[in-house]
Amino acid sequence: MYRYDQYDQAMVDTRVEEFRDQVRRRLEGHLPEEAFRPLRLMNGLYLQLHAYMLRVAVPYGTLNSAQMQVLGDIADKYDRGYGHFTTRQNIQYNWIKLEDAPDILADLATVEMHAFQTSGNCIRNTTSDQYAGAAADEVVDPRPYAELIRQWSTVHPEFNFLPRKFKMAVIASDTDRAAMRLHDIGIQIVKNESGELGAALYAGGGMGRTPMIAPCINPFVPIGQMITYAEACLRVYNRHGRRDNKYKARIKILVHELGKDEYTRQVEAEFAHLLTQNIEPPAAELERIKTFFADPPFETGIPDELDRSDPAFARWVDTNCLTHKQPGYIAVTISLKPVGGIPGDASADQIRLMGDLAKQYSFDELRVTHAQNIVLPHVKKADLYALWQVLEANGLGTPNLDLIGDIIACPGLDYCSLANARSIPVAQKISERLAPREAEIGELKLKISGCINACGHHHAGHIGILGVDRKGVENYQLLLGGCEGADTSLGQITGPGFDEDGIVGAVEKATEVYLANKQGEERFLDTYRRIGMAPFKEALYG
């Protein structure tokens, strides 16, 4: 993983002291809230319903054990003993006192972490494939390119005050594990017929009030021009994006209004101009970054078989583990979705434990996934049973990856000042109701948002749930048919909404329609796409 150089560390340490002074002036009454608000947001500090919330950046989701130790300690010392892993591969704390925020940032700085650009109208944390460097199907590890984007975009003077927040994702496989086409800019690292590396650029995706799937605006940008092309995309957006209406300020609206062809024409013109300015980072910098992402010292000739005699272990392996590019190794997903639990939450002890397990079993490396789980990317198959036993003993061994219990959910109205409805209790009730039928139902991605901002990615769920306010009462809309993968699609609303208990029953009915109509090995999504909405609406509404 990437390690800070002297410039990275100096930037982070300086920001901590700047913010410490800003907080002091706020607490002493010398800095009013309207002036302090943009300053705290620049450092990832939100004011929520009950307390401040601090969102910590985890670039492309990669962490080590020392960082997990500090994240666990922060949960104990400054929060209520837990942290919440988010859909942008970050972690956030929901019960922060303002006077403690500078100390938390100082603690983070000791392990090369910060909260820059986790809020505000800037380029947010760049996300990537949680199996990067381990997956057998990738062209190349995408993380060096995500790191190059992080360095280019951090405190970029031209893009610190965009019309609206801006999100980017980088993958290097035809299997999209990062919802790449639902980002403002999505990048897939590809190879052309000559074997040269390049970047396929997608622009104008996003969820929220007006969900859109990003079109491909350039299928192959030479890899040595990727940053220049991304800057051209952002310059066109920064020039024309709406600043008079926040609901129409995202790049997806601009691409839609201009049309893909006209937006692309303007980007190409800007790109041609930028090529004369020599703004691309030196090739040597990318090569320097790549050295931090070299494969760990994998052993060769080690056993590639597993003893599957324990049926509970075998089920967990089949559900939560991915084939590794290196024989004798496997990639492990630790579910943060125990039956009836809060999706994405981990206790301080669990956070520290996962760090310890990464150090012992996975070359000191972990990944946060956009589905709010944790991955140990490089585990020896010979160690897998011992690892599983520890996970089981500490509430981290739930075998539900990509099943209906593996729910994505935002914090909702329990914490968020923007939410219209609660997400957490709905997720808990669905998990408890349908856990006994998970194996029968099979792959089914369920996503819940407590408001139209879609932090729970409800548009991209095979089943999505959107919480709305209906005359002061929490109400839940049901969506079907969304997908965030290579065959990206947006879910469609089934009809009138439901109350909290009603939405749990509606999800169960939708699964019953699927099971009654599935053919062969069809997933829920496959069956829905084949039979359409009508049988589901009939079952839901009569």
C-alpha positions as CSV (number, residue, x, y, z in Angstrom):
1,M,0.0,0.0,0.0
2,Y,1.1,3.6,-0.5
3,R,3.2,5.2,2.2
4,Y,3.3,9.0,2.8
5,D,6.4,10.9,1.7
6,Q,7.6,14.0,3.5
7,Y,5.2,16.2,1.5
8,D,2.2,14.1,2.3
9,Q,2.9,14.1,6.0
10,A,3.7,17.8,6.1
11,M,0.4,18.6,4.4
12,V,-1.6,16.5,6.8
13,D,0.2,17.8,9.9
14,T,-0.2,21.4,8.8
15,R,-4.0,20.9,8.2
16,V,-4.4,19.5,11.7
17,E,-2.9,22.6,13.3
18,E,-4.9,24.9,11.1
19,F,-8.1,23.1,12.1
20,R,-7.1,23.1,15.7
21,D,-7.0,26.9,15.6
22,Q,-10.3,27.1,13.8
23,V,-12.0,24.9,16.4
24,R,-10.5,26.9,19.2
25,R,-11.9,30.2,17.7
26,R,-15.3,28.5,17.2
27,L,-15.5,27.3,20.8
28,E,-14.4,30.7,22.1
29,G,-17.2,32.4,20.1
30,H,-14.8,34.3,17.7
31,L,-15.9,32.3,14.7
32,P,-19.6,32.1,13.9
33,E,-21.2,28.8,12.6
34,E,-21.8,30.2,9.1
35,A,-18.1,30.9,8.8
36,F,-17.0,27.7,10.5
37,R,-19.2,25.4,8.6
38,P,-17.2,25.3,5.3
39,L,-14.0,25.0,7.3
40,R,-15.2,21.9,9.3
41,L,-16.7,20.4,6.1
42,M,-13.3,20.7,4.4
43,N,-12.1,18.4,7.3
44,G,-14.9,15.9,7.0
45,L,-16.8,17.1,10.1
46,Y,-20.6,17.2,9.7
47,L,-23.2,18.4,12.2
48,Q,-25.8,15.6,12.4
49,L,-29.0,15.2,14.4
50,H,-27.4,14.4,17.7
51,A,-23.7,15.2,17.5
52,Y,-20.9,15.8,15.1
53,M,-20.0,13.1,12.6
54,L,-16.4,12.7,11.4
55,R,-15.8,10.9,8.1
56,V,-12.3,9.6,7.7
57,A,-10.8,9.0,4.2
58,V,-9.6,5.5,3.3
59,P,-8.2,6.0,-0.2
60,Y,-9.5,3.2,-2.5
61,G,-10.4,1.3,0.7
62,T,-6.8,0.1,1.6
63,L,-5.8,-0.1,5.2
64,N,-3.1,-1.8,7.4
65,S,-3.1,-3.1,10.9
66,A,-1.6,0.1,12.5
67,Q,-4.3,2.2,11.0
68,M,-7.0,-0.3,12.1
69,Q,-5.6,-0.1,15.7
70,V,-5.9,3.7,15.7
71,L,-9.4,3.6,14.1
72,G,-10.5,1.2,16.9
73,D,-8.9,3.4,19.6
74,I,-10.7,6.4,18.2
75,A,-14.0,4.5,18.4
76,D,-13.3,3.8,22.1
77,K,-11.8,7.2,23.1
78,Y,-14.0,9.6,21.2
79,D,-17.1,7.8,20.1
80,R,-19.3,5.1,21.6
81,G,-17.2,2.1,20.9
82,Y,-17.8,1.5,17.2
83,G,-17.2,2.9,13.7
84,H,-19.4,2.8,10.6
85,F,-17.8,1.7,7.3
86,T,-19.4,3.5,4.3
87,T,-20.2,2.9,0.7
88,R,-17.3,5.2,-0.3
89,Q,-14.9,2.7,1.4
90,N,-14.4,5.2,4.3
91,I,-15.2,5.0,8.0
92,Q,-17.2,7.5,10.0
93,Y,-17.9,8.2,13.7
94,N,-21.3,9.4,14.7
95,W,-20.9,10.8,18.2
96,I,-18.0,13.2,18.0
97,K,-17.5,16.3,20.3
98,L,-16.3,19.4,18.5
99,E,-13.5,20.0,21.0
100,D,-12.2,16.4,20.3
101,A,-12.1,16.7,16.5
102,P,-8.5,18.2,16.2
103,D,-7.1,15.5,18.5
104,I,-8.8,12.8,16.4
105,L,-7.2,14.3,13.2
106,A,-3.9,14.4,15.0
107,D,-4.2,10.7,16.0
108,L,-5.1,9.9,12.4
109,A,-2.0,11.7,11.1
110,T,0.3,9.5,13.1
111,V,-0.8,6.6,10.8
112,E,-0.9,8.5,7.5
113,M,-4.7,9.1,7.6
114,H,-6.8,12.2,7.3
115,A,-10.3,13.5,6.6
116,F,-9.6,15.8,3.6
117,Q,-12.3,16.0,1.0
118,T,-14.7,13.6,2.6
119,S,-17.2,16.4,2.4
120,G,-17.8,19.6,0.4
121,N,-18.0,20.3,-3.3
122,C,-14.7,18.7,-4.3
123,I,-13.4,15.4,-5.6
124,R,-14.2,12.9,-2.9
125,N,-12.4,9.7,-1.9
126,T,-11.6,7.7,-5.1
127,T,-12.9,4.2,-4.8
128,S,-11.7,1.0,-6.4
129,D,-12.1,-2.8,-6.6
130,Q,-11.8,-4.3,-3.2
131,Y,-10.0,-7.3,-4.7
132,A,-7.4,-5.2,-6.5
133,G,-4.1,-7.0,-6.7
134,A,-5.7,-10.4,-5.8
135,A,-8.4,-10.9,-8.5
136,A,-7.5,-13.2,-11.4
137,D,-9.5,-11.3,-13.9
138,E,-7.9,-7.8,-13.7
139,V,-5.7,-6.4,-16.4
140,V,-3.5,-4.7,-13.8
141,D,-3.8,-3.6,-10.2
142,P,-6.0,-0.4,-10.4
143,R,-4.8,1.1,-7.1
144,P,-1.7,2.9,-8.4
145,Y,-3.9,4.8,-10.8
146,A,-6.4,5.5,-8.0
147,E,-3.4,6.8,-5.9
148,L,-2.3,9.0,-8.8
149,I,-5.8,10.5,-8.9
150,R,-5.7,11.0,-5.2
151,Q,-2.4,12.9,-5.4
152,W,-3.6,15.0,-8.3
153,S,-7.0,15.8,-6.8
154,T,-6.1,16.5,-3.2
155,V,-6.5,20.2,-2.5
156,H,-6.5,20.9,-6.2
157,P,-7.0,24.6,-6.3
158,E,-9.2,24.5,-9.4
159,F,-11.5,21.7,-8.1
160,N,-11.9,22.5,-4.5
161,F,-15.1,24.5,-5.1
162,L,-16.9,22.6,-7.8
163,P,-20.6,23.1,-8.5
164,R,-21.3,20.0,-6.5
165,K,-19.5,17.0,-4.9
166,F,-17.6,14.8,-7.3
167,K,-17.0,11.0,-7.1
168,M,-14.6,8.9,-9.1
169,A,-14.0,5.1,-9.2
170,V,-11.2,3.1,-10.9
171,I,-11.4,-0.6,-11.9
172,A,-9.3,-2.8,-14.1
173,S,-11.6,-5.7,-14.8
174,D,-14.7,-6.4,-16.9
175,T,-16.3,-7.4,-13.7
176,D,-17.3,-4.1,-12.1
177,R,-17.0,-4.5,-8.3
178,A,-17.1,-0.7,-7.7
179,A,-20.3,0.5,-9.3
180,M,-18.0,2.4,-11.7
181,R,-20.8,3.6,-14.1
182,L,-22.7,5.2,-11.3
183,H,-19.9,7.7,-10.6
184,D,-19.4,11.2,-11.8
185,I,-16.3,9.8,-13.6
186,G,-15.7,6.1,-13.9
187,I,-12.4,4.7,-15.2
188,Q,-11.7,1.2,-16.4
189,I,-8.0,0.4,-17.0
190,V,-8.0,-1.6,-20.3
191,K,-5.6,-3.0,-22.9
192,N,-5.9,-2.3,-26.6
193,E,-5.2,-4.8,-29.4
194,S,-1.5,-4.0,-29.2
195,G,-1.4,-4.8,-25.5
196,E,-1.0,-1.1,-24.5
197,L,-2.5,0.1,-21.3
198,G,-5.2,2.8,-21.4
199,A,-8.2,4.1,-19.6
200,A,-11.8,3.9,-20.8
201,L,-13.5,7.1,-19.5
202,Y,-17.1,7.2,-18.4
203,A,-18.7,10.5,-17.3
204,G,-22.1,11.6,-16.0
205,G,-23.2,8.7,-13.8
206,G,-24.7,9.0,-10.3
207,M,-27.6,8.2,-8.1
208,G,-29.6,10.6,-5.9
209,R,-32.6,12.6,-7.1
210,T,-32.0,11.9,-10.8
211,P,-30.1,8.6,-11.2
212,M,-28.2,8.2,-14.4
213,I,-25.8,5.6,-15.8
214,A,-22.6,7.1,-17.2
215,P,-22.0,6.8,-20.9
216,C,-18.5,6.0,-22.2
217,I,-17.1,9.2,-23.7
218,N,-13.7,7.7,-24.7
219,P,-13.0,4.0,-24.9
220,F,-9.2,4.4,-24.8
221,V,-7.1,7.2,-23.5
222,P,-3.4,6.3,-23.4
223,I,-2.5,5.6,-19.7
224,G,0.1,8.4,-19.8
225,Q,-2.7,10.9,-20.5
226,M,-5.3,9.7,-18.1
227,I,-5.0,12.6,-15.6
228,T,-5.0,15.2,-18.4
229,Y,-8.2,13.7,-19.8
230,A,-9.8,13.6,-16.4
231,E,-8.8,17.2,-15.8
232,A,-10.4,18.1,-19.2
233,C,-13.7,16.4,-18.0
234,L,-13.6,18.4,-14.8
235,R,-12.8,21.7,-16.5
236,V,-15.8,21.4,-18.8
237,Y,-18.0,20.6,-15.8
238,N,-16.6,23.3,-13.6
239,R,-17.1,25.8,-16.5
240,H,-20.7,24.9,-17.2
241,G,-22.1,23.1,-14.2
242,R,-25.1,24.7,-12.5
243,R,-24.3,26.7,-9.3
244,D,-27.8,28.3,-9.0
245,N,-29.6,25.0,-8.3
246,K,-28.0,22.2,-6.2
247,Y,-30.5,19.7,-7.6
248,K,-29.2,20.3,-11.1
249,A,-25.5,20.8,-10.2
250,R,-24.1,17.3,-10.7
251,I,-22.1,16.5,-13.8
252,K,-24.8,13.9,-14.8
253,I,-27.2,16.8,-15.4
254,L,-24.7,18.6,-17.6
255,V,-23.9,15.5,-19.7
256,H,-27.6,14.9,-20.0
257,E,-28.5,18.4,-21.0
258,L,-25.6,18.9,-23.4
259,G,-25.8,15.4,-24.7
260,K,-23.0,12.8,-24.6
261,D,-21.7,13.9,-28.0
262,E,-21.5,17.7,-27.3
263,Y,-20.0,17.1,-23.8
264,T,-17.4,14.8,-25.4
265,R,-16.6,17.4,-28.1
266,Q,-15.9,20.0,-25.5
267,V,-13.8,17.6,-23.4
268,E,-11.8,16.6,-26.4
269,A,-11.2,20.3,-27.2
270,E,-10.1,21.0,-23.7
271,F,-7.9,17.9,-23.7
272,A,-6.1,19.0,-26.9
273,H,-5.4,22.3,-25.2
274,L,-4.2,20.7,-21.9
275,L,-1.8,18.4,-23.9
276,T,0.1,21.6,-24.8
277,Q,0.4,22.6,-21.1
278,N,2.2,19.4,-20.0
279,I,0.2,18.9,-16.8
280,E,0.4,15.1,-16.7
281,P,2.3,13.9,-13.7
282,P,5.8,12.6,-14.7
283,A,5.8,8.9,-15.8
284,A,8.5,8.4,-13.1
285,E,5.9,9.3,-10.5
286,L,3.5,6.6,-11.6
287,E,6.4,4.1,-11.6
288,R,7.3,5.3,-8.0
289,I,3.7,4.8,-6.9
290,K,3.6,1.3,-8.5
291,T,6.4,0.1,-6.2
292,F,4.1,0.5,-3.2
293,F,1.6,-1.9,-4.8
294,A,4.0,-4.7,-5.8
295,D,2.7,-8.2,-5.0
296,P,3.6,-9.3,-1.4
297,P,6.1,-12.2,-1.1
298,F,3.7,-15.0,-2.0
299,E,4.9,-18.5,-1.3
300,T,4.9,-20.9,-4.2
301,G,4.3,-24.6,-4.2
302,I,2.0,-24.4,-1.1
303,P,-1.3,-26.5,-0.8
304,D,-4.1,-25.3,-3.0
305,E,-6.8,-27.6,-1.6
306,L,-9.1,-27.0,1.4
307,D,-10.4,-29.4,4.0
308,R,-14.2,-28.8,3.6
309,S,-15.3,-31.5,6.1
310,D,-16.8,-28.9,8.4
311,P,-20.1,-27.9,6.7
312,A,-20.3,-24.5,8.3
313,F,-16.8,-23.7,7.2
314,A,-17.5,-25.0,3.7
315,R,-20.6,-22.8,3.4
316,W,-18.6,-19.7,4.5
317,V,-15.9,-20.5,2.0
318,D,-18.4,-20.9,-0.9
319,T,-20.1,-17.6,0.0
320,N,-17.5,-15.3,1.3
321,C,-14.2,-16.2,-0.5
322,L,-12.9,-15.4,-3.9
323,T,-10.5,-17.3,-6.1
324,H,-7.0,-15.7,-5.9
325,K,-4.6,-15.1,-8.8
326,Q,-1.9,-16.9,-6.8
327,P,-2.3,-20.7,-6.2
328,G,-2.5,-21.5,-2.6
329,Y,-4.1,-18.2,-1.6
330,I,-7.7,-16.9,-1.4
331,A,-9.4,-13.5,-0.9
332,V,-11.7,-13.4,2.2
333,T,-14.6,-11.1,2.8
334,I,-15.5,-10.4,6.4
335,S,-19.1,-9.7,6.6
336,L,-20.1,-6.7,8.8
337,K,-23.8,-7.8,8.4
338,P,-24.6,-10.3,11.2
339,V,-28.2,-11.4,11.3
340,G,-30.1,-8.5,12.9
341,G,-27.0,-6.3,13.0
342,I,-26.4,-2.7,11.7
343,P,-24.9,-2.9,8.2
344,G,-21.3,-1.6,8.2
345,D,-20.9,-1.2,11.9
346,A,-17.9,-2.7,13.7
347,S,-17.0,-2.4,17.4
348,A,-13.7,-1.0,18.4
349,D,-12.6,-4.5,19.4
350,Q,-13.6,-5.9,16.1
351,I,-11.8,-3.2,14.2
352,R,-8.6,-3.9,16.1
353,L,-9.1,-7.7,15.7
354,M,-9.5,-7.4,12.0
355,G,-6.2,-5.4,11.9
356,D,-4.5,-8.1,13.9
357,L,-5.8,-10.8,11.6
358,A,-4.6,-8.9,8.6
359,K,-1.1,-8.7,10.1
360,Q,-1.1,-12.4,10.9
361,Y,-2.8,-13.8,7.8
362,S,-2.9,-11.2,5.0
363,F,0.4,-9.5,4.6
364,D,-0.8,-6.6,6.9
365,E,-3.4,-5.5,4.4
366,L,-7.2,-5.0,4.5
367,R,-9.8,-3.4,2.2
368,V,-13.1,-1.7,2.9
369,T,-15.7,-2.6,0.2
370,H,-18.3,-0.3,-1.2
371,A,-20.8,-2.8,0.2
372,Q,-19.7,-2.0,3.7
373,N,-17.7,-5.1,4.4
374,I,-13.9,-5.8,5.0
375,V,-11.6,-7.9,2.8
376,L,-8.4,-9.7,3.7
377,P,-7.1,-10.0,0.1
378,H,-4.2,-12.5,0.5
379,V,-4.9,-15.4,2.8
380,K,-3.1,-18.8,2.6
381,K,-5.6,-21.6,2.1
382,A,-3.7,-23.5,4.7
383,D,-4.6,-20.7,7.3
384,L,-8.2,-20.3,6.3
385,Y,-9.9,-22.6,8.8
386,A,-8.0,-21.1,11.7
387,L,-8.9,-17.6,10.5
388,W,-12.6,-18.5,10.1
389,Q,-12.7,-19.9,13.7
390,V,-11.5,-16.6,15.1
391,L,-14.0,-14.7,12.9
392,E,-16.8,-17.0,14.0
393,A,-15.9,-16.5,17.7
394,N,-16.1,-12.7,17.3
395,G,-19.3,-12.2,15.4
396,L,-17.5,-11.7,12.1
397,G,-18.1,-15.1,10.4
398,T,-21.6,-14.5,8.8
399,P,-21.7,-16.3,5.4
400,N,-23.9,-13.9,3.5
401,L,-21.8,-12.1,0.9
402,D,-24.2,-11.0,-1.9
403,L,-27.1,-12.7,-0.3
404,I,-30.2,-10.9,1.0
405,G,-28.7,-10.4,4.4
406,D,-25.7,-8.6,3.0
407,I,-27.6,-5.3,3.0
408,I,-26.2,-1.9,2.2
409,A,-27.8,0.8,4.3
410,C,-27.1,4.4,5.1
411,P,-27.4,5.6,8.8
412,G,-30.8,7.1,8.0
413,L,-32.9,9.1,10.3
414,D,-31.3,7.6,13.4
415,Y,-28.3,9.9,12.7
416,C,-28.5,11.9,9.5
417,S,-30.1,15.4,9.4
418,L,-30.9,14.9,5.7
419,A,-32.8,11.7,6.1
420,N,-36.6,11.3,5.8
421,A,-36.8,7.8,7.3
422,R,-34.9,5.3,9.3
423,S,-32.8,2.7,7.4
424,I,-31.2,0.7,10.2
425,P,-34.3,-0.9,11.8
426,V,-35.7,-1.8,8.3
427,A,-32.4,-3.6,7.5
428,Q,-32.4,-5.4,10.8
429,K,-36.0,-6.6,10.4
430,I,-35.4,-7.8,6.9
431,S,-32.2,-9.6,7.9
432,E,-34.0,-11.4,10.7
433,R,-37.1,-12.3,8.7
434,L,-35.2,-13.7,5.7
435,A,-32.0,-15.1,7.1
436,P,-33.5,-18.7,7.3
437,R,-34.1,-18.5,3.5
438,E,-30.9,-16.9,2.3
439,A,-29.5,-20.1,0.8
440,E,-32.8,-20.8,-1.0
441,I,-33.0,-17.2,-2.4
442,G,-29.4,-17.0,-3.5
443,E,-27.8,-13.9,-4.9
444,L,-29.9,-10.9,-4.1
445,K,-28.4,-7.5,-3.5
446,L,-30.6,-5.4,-1.2
447,K,-29.9,-1.7,-0.7
448,I,-31.6,0.9,1.6
449,S,-31.5,4.7,1.6
450,G,-33.2,6.9,4.1
451,C,-33.6,9.8,1.6
452,I,-33.3,10.7,-2.0
453,N,-29.6,11.4,-1.7
454,A,-29.1,7.6,-2.2
455,C,-26.2,7.0,0.2
456,G,-27.5,3.5,0.5
457,H,-27.4,3.0,-3.3
458,H,-31.1,2.0,-3.5
459,H,-31.3,2.6,-7.2
460,A,-28.6,-0.1,-7.8
461,G,-30.2,-2.8,-5.7
462,H,-31.8,-5.9,-7.2
463,I,-34.3,-4.8,-4.5
464,G,-34.0,-1.2,-3.4
465,I,-35.8,0.6,-0.6
466,L,-36.1,4.4,-0.5
467,G,-37.4,6.1,2.7
468,V,-39.6,9.1,2.2
469,D,-41.6,11.5,4.3
470,R,-45.3,11.2,3.6
471,K,-47.2,13.9,5.5
472,G,-44.9,13.5,8.5
473,V,-44.9,9.7,8.5
474,E,-42.0,7.5,7.4
475,N,-42.9,5.7,4.2
476,Y,-40.9,3.3,2.1
477,Q,-40.9,2.9,-1.7
478,L,-39.9,-0.5,-3.1
479,L,-37.7,-0.6,-6.3
480,L,-36.8,-3.7,-8.4
481,G,-34.2,-4.4,-11.0
482,G,-31.2,-2.3,-10.2
483,C,-27.7,-3.5,-10.7
484,E,-24.3,-1.8,-10.2
485,G,-22.1,-4.2,-12.2
486,A,-21.0,-4.4,-15.8
487,D,-24.7,-4.7,-16.8
488,T,-25.6,-1.6,-14.8
489,S,-29.3,-0.8,-14.5
490,L,-31.5,1.4,-12.4
491,G,-34.3,0.0,-10.2
492,Q,-37.9,0.9,-10.9
493,I,-40.5,1.8,-8.3
494,T,-43.2,-0.9,-7.9
495,G,-46.0,1.5,-6.8
496,P,-47.3,3.0,-3.6
497,G,-45.0,2.9,-0.6
498,F,-45.3,0.9,2.7
499,D,-44.9,1.5,6.4
500,E,-41.9,0.0,8.2
501,D,-43.5,-3.4,8.8
502,G,-45.2,-3.4,5.4
503,I,-41.9,-2.9,3.5
504,V,-40.4,-6.0,5.3
505,G,-43.4,-8.0,4.1
506,A,-43.2,-6.5,0.6
507,V,-39.5,-7.6,0.3
508,E,-40.6,-11.1,1.4
509,K,-43.4,-11.2,-1.2
510,A,-41.0,-10.1,-3.9
511,T,-38.7,-13.1,-3.0
512,E,-41.6,-15.4,-3.1
513,V,-42.5,-14.2,-6.7
514,Y,-38.9,-14.9,-7.7
515,L,-38.8,-18.4,-6.2
516,A,-42.1,-19.3,-7.9
517,N,-40.9,-18.1,-11.3
518,K,-37.2,-18.8,-11.4
519,Q,-35.8,-21.1,-14.1
520,G,-32.7,-23.2,-13.5
521,E,-29.9,-21.2,-11.9
522,E,-31.5,-17.8,-12.4
523,R,-30.7,-15.1,-9.9
524,F,-33.4,-12.8,-8.6
525,L,-32.2,-10.1,-11.1
526,D,-32.3,-12.6,-14.0
527,T,-35.9,-13.6,-13.2
528,Y,-37.0,-10.1,-12.8
529,R,-35.5,-9.1,-16.2
530,R,-37.2,-12.0,-17.9
531,I,-40.7,-11.8,-16.4
532,G,-40.9,-8.0,-15.8
533,M,-42.6,-6.0,-13.1
534,A,-46.2,-7.2,-13.6
535,P,-46.1,-10.4,-11.5
536,F,-44.4,-8.6,-8.6
537,K,-47.0,-5.7,-8.7
538,E,-49.8,-8.2,-8.7
539,A,-48.4,-10.0,-5.6
540,L,-47.7,-6.7,-3.8
541,Y,-50.8,-4.8,-4.5
542,G,-53.4,-7.3,-5.8
